Amino acid sequence: MTTPVNTMSNANLIKRSIAVWAIVCLISGALLYAEQIRRQFWAQDREFSALYSTIGAVLTQNESVLPLLSGDEDIAALRKKFPHILALEKTTDRELDAARVEPLHDQQYWLYNPWRQIRVLIDLAPLLATSHTFSRLHMHFPTNPDETASGAFWHWQRTFPQHTQPFTLNADAEPDWLGVSWFSFPLVFFGWAVVIAVASVAFWQRKARKEAEQRAHYYQHARLNTLGEITAGIVHEINQPLTAVQTWIQGAQRQQMQDNPQAVSQALAAALVQTQRIGALLTRFREHVVQEKVTLRDTDLVQCWQQVVNLLEHECKAEHITVSHHFAPDASTVQADRLWLEQVLHNILSNAIQAQQDIPQGWVRIESQKKGDAVLITVTDGGPGFSPEALQNAFMPFYSGRKEGIGLGMTLTESLMTRMNGAIMLNNAPGGGAQILLQLANDKETSHG
C-alpha cells in the first residue's frame, strides 16, 4: 500500500539527496579546481628548480675554471667549451681583497681572480632568456639595490651557494585561472550523482524493508499472537453498540415506570438490534483472526454510511458535529463486506468526532466519486488534522494520538480494507482537518475477495 506519507518521505529523500549532491559537488569542485591550480604551481616550481640547477652549474664552472686561466688563452677556443664567457682580460695592481664581481649590464658581470690578475666577462642572459612560463625572471647581484616586490601571486627567490658569485635568482608567475581541465568537472559531478543515487536507493530500500518488516511483525503479532490485542480490539469495537444497548434498556426502564408499553417495546427492539450487531462483530473478529475466506458483494455505500451515522447520532449531537455527504450516482455501490465496511466507516467517523471535542461547531463530510474501475471515498473533518507523527505511525498497533486511546482502531481499519482488496490513505486537507481516502472496487470483475 502506498500512502501520501510514503510519497512525502520519498520526495524528502530525493530533496535531501539532491542537496547532498550539490554540497558534495561544490566541495569536490572547489578541491579539484584548487588541486589543478596547485599543480600549476608545482610545475613552475620544478621549472624554477631546473633553471636554478642549470645556472648553478655554470657558476660552479666559473669558479673551477677561473683559477686555471693565465690570461693568455685563446678566447675563441675557450668559448667553445664555455660559451657564457665573453671576454678574458689581464688586470694590474688588483687588490686581493677587492670585489670579486662587478656587474656590467643585462645580466653580464666581470669575475676577477686577483691572485692571477685576470678577469673574465660572464654573460648569463642566454640562460635567463630560455623558454619559460614565468611572467618575470631575473638575476639579482649583491651589489645592486634590493628590488621592490612585484606583487605577483607566486614568487620564487633562491640564492646560489657559490662564494664568489652569491647571486639570487628571482621569478614571478601568475596562475592561469581559466586554464584548468574543465572536462574533469562534469565527470566528477556525474560520478558523485551515481554514488549518491545508489546510496539513496540502498538507503530507501533498507528503510522500506525495515518498515515493512516492522509492520508485518506488529501486524502478525497483533492479529495472531497477542490475546490482549484481540481482547482490546473486541472491547473497542463492541463498546459503541454495548453503550447503545445500555441506553435503550435504561430508556425502557424509564418508560416502563411511566407505564408506556409501546415505548418500552420500541426501546427493547432497538436494544435487540444492537445485541445482534455485537454478535455479528464477534463473528467477524473470529473470521479476521483465523483468516477465513471472505466473499465480497455489491454493498450500498449510502446505506452503510447512514447506519453508521445512526449508531453515532448521540455522539454527534453531544459534540455538536454536523455530518454531510455527497455520493456520486455512479459511485454508490462498492465490492465489500457490509459489516466490515460499516466497521471501517464507524472507526473513521468516531475518530473524527473525538478529534473535534474542543471545537464549538465541528463537521464531517463524506464524498464518493468514480475512479476508473474503483470508487474513491473521501472523508474530511474540521478537526486539527493529523500530526506528522500520526501520519507516519497511525497504522501501527497500539499507537494513538489520544491518551485514552487503545491504538487499534486504525490498525483494524487498515486490515479490513486490505482484506476487501481496498486501500486506505491518510492526509491533511488543504483547508485544514484530517482527510482519509478509501478506495474499493466498483464491480465484481476487479474484486478478488
Salt bridges, closest charged atoms under 4 A:
GLU35 OE2 - ARG38 NH2 2.70
GLU35 OE2 - ARG39 NE 3.09
ASP72 OD1 - LYS90 NZ 2.76
GLU89 OE1 - ARG119 NH2 2.80
GLU102 OE2 - ARG94 NH1 3.24
ASP106 OD2 - HIS105 ND1 3.40
ASP146 OD1 - HIS140 NE2 3.36
GLU147 OE1 - ARG136 NH2 2.59
GLU147 OE1 - HIS138 NE2 3.06
ASP172 OD2 - ARG136 NH1 3.31
ASP172 OD1 - HIS155 ND1 2.38
GLU237 OE2 - HIS236 NE2 3.84
GLU287 OE1 - ARG284 NH1 2.99
GLU292 OE2 - ARG286 NH1 2.67
GLU313 OE2 - LYS317 NZ 3.18
ASP337 OD2 - ARG284 NH2 3.03
GLU342 OE1 - ARG277 NH1 3.01
GLU342 OE2 - ARG338 NE 3.24
GLU367 OE2 - ARG365 NE 2.84
GLU404 OE2 - ARG402 NH1 3.23
GLU414 OE2 - ARG215 NH1 3.33
